[in-house]
Amino acid sequence: MCETICTLSAAQFITDCQWYRTEGTSRASFETRWGKGADNAGARMPYSEDGVLKMDVFNAWPKQNEIMIGTASESFGVNKRFWFTVEADGETLVDDSTGAWVLGAKQIEADLTGKKELVLISRTENPGNNTLFWGNARLVLGDGSEVFIADLPAAYENVLQPAKGEDYYGGPIRIEGELMADSAPAQPQDKTKAGVICVDLSGLDAVGFKAVAGGDFPMGDESQRRKTMAVRSRGNEARYLSVIEPYETESVIKSVTAESAGELVIELTDGRVQEITITELDSETGEAKVSVRELRNGKILRAEQTF
C-alpha cells in the first residue's frame, strides 16, 4: 500500500476522515481565509496577508484512487487528563482515566442488572477549554433497546451543561472524529471538584451502561477548520501525478489529464495546452528528465527541458 500521508508530525491526529473512490482525474478545491471574518486561531500560520487563498488539487495518476479528506489537528488547548468513575448503588463498576484531547477516548461498559441508581463521576486537572463528555452515554434495557442519559431526568452537580446535542461552544460533539450528538456532559464547572450525574433507574429495567469517555474536538463552529487530503493507491509501488493551483480569484486550469505515469496534459481556460513529460525515473543514476511544451491550436509557443 502506498499513500501520501506522512507518518511523522501530526498525521496520526487527523480525524473525521471521509474516503472517496475516484476514476480518472479528481479535482479538490480548498479555501483559506485571513483577516476579518476568518477563523484560523489554532492554525499557527503567522505573517499571512488578509484575504482569501484558494487552492485546487488535481490528481491525475493513477487513474483509480482512494482519496481522503480529514480534519487537521490544530492547537486549541484541549489536552487534559480525564478521570472517570461509574458507580451503581454505592458499588464502583468502572474507575479509569484517559488523556482526552484530539484522540484518547476510552470505551466504557458496565453491568447494571438489578441496580436502582447510576452515578457518573468526572474529574480533570487542566483549566483549558471545556471539552469533556460521556460520549453517547446510554442505558441498555432488558428488552435490548437503549435510552440515552441525555434524554433522562438526571440530576447534575458541578457539571457544565451545554445545549442538548451541542458542545460547550455551540458546535457538534465529536470524539476522535466520530459525531456523538447524544452525549452527556462531563466537564466539571469547578475544576477543583468532581462533576457528578445521578440517574434514577427505578422502573427502567436497566441491565447495562455504555459510553465513550473523551474530549470534543474541534470545538464550536467547524466550518472554517483546516482540512487535509491524502491520496492512496494499493500495490507494490505507485507513481502519482498531481497539479496544485493556488489562486485568489479565478482558476486558470480547465482540465488535467494523464496519458501515463510520466505524461501530463494541462488545458488552460485561455486555450493554451501544456504537455509535461517525465522520463528516466527508473534510471540507475536516478536523474529524471522533464520536458515541457506549451501549445495553442497545435502551434508550439514555448518548450524547455532538463537533462
Secondary structure as GFF3:
##gff-version 3
##sequence-region A 1 307
A	DSSP	beta_strand	2	3	.	.	.	ID=ss1
A	DSSP	three_ten_helix	11	13	.	.	.	ID=ss2
A	DSSP	beta_strand	15	23	.	.	.	ID=ss3
A	DSSP	beta_strand	26	34	.	.	.	ID=ss4
A	DSSP	beta_strand	51	61	.	.	.	ID=ss5
A	DSSP	beta_strand	64	71	.	.	.	ID=ss6
A	DSSP	beta_strand	80	88	.	.	.	ID=ss7
A	DSSP	beta_strand	91	100	.	.	.	ID=ss8
A	DSSP	beta_strand	106	111	.	.	.	ID=ss9
A	DSSP	beta_strand	117	124	.	.	.	ID=ss10
A	DSSP	beta_strand	132	141	.	.	.	ID=ss11
A	DSSP	beta_strand	146	148	.	.	.	ID=ss12
A	DSSP	three_ten_helix	149	151	.	.	.	ID=ss13
A	DSSP	beta_strand	155	157	.	.	.	ID=ss14
A	DSSP	beta_strand	174	175	.	.	.	ID=ss15
A	DSSP	beta_strand	178	179	.	.	.	ID=ss16
A	DSSP	beta_strand	184	185	.	.	.	ID=ss17
A	DSSP	beta_strand	195	200	.	.	.	ID=ss18
A	DSSP	beta_strand	206	215	.	.	.	ID=ss19
A	DSSP	beta_strand	227	233	.	.	.	ID=ss20
A	DSSP	beta_strand	241	247	.	.	.	ID=ss21
A	DSSP	beta_strand	253	260	.	.	.	ID=ss22
A	DSSP	beta_strand	263	268	.	.	.	ID=ss23
A	DSSP	beta_strand	273	279	.	.	.	ID=ss24
A	DSSP	beta_strand	289	296	.	.	.	ID=ss25
A	DSSP	beta_strand	299	306	.	.	.	ID=ss26
###
